[in-house]
Amino acid sequence: MTTPQKTNGLRQILSKLDAEKYQRIRQAYYQAMDGLYELAESLEAADTKAKPTGGPLLEEHLIAVEAIEAIRKSNLGEIL
């Protein structure tokens, strides 16, 4: 299945949900993304103040960035 087919299929499925379920999914998606952005930024900022820098906080920042990138691969953001 191509990406446009997946997107269209997902769009059709979501359009059949009742408004409350759709809204819960939408809110959860955006809350997750907002939370991950905040987490990544906070960890990066904390790492710049740590002595030495480039340690566990930066590693956790990179994991949060990977999570953001993984969610961006989802078609939900395009649809919601």
Residue pairs with C-beta under 8 A, 6 or more apart in sequence:
1 9
3 75
6 75
7 75
7 78
7 79
10 75
10 76
10 79
11 79
14 22
14 25
14 79
14 80
17 25
25 76
25 80
26 80
29 71
29 76
29 77
29 80
30 80
32 71
33 68
33 71
33 77
36 64
36 67
36 68
36 71
37 68
39 64
40 61
40 64
40 65
40 68
43 57
43 58
43 60
43 61
43 64
44 57
44 58
44 61
46 57
47 53
47 54
47 55
47 57
47 58
47 61
50 57
71 77
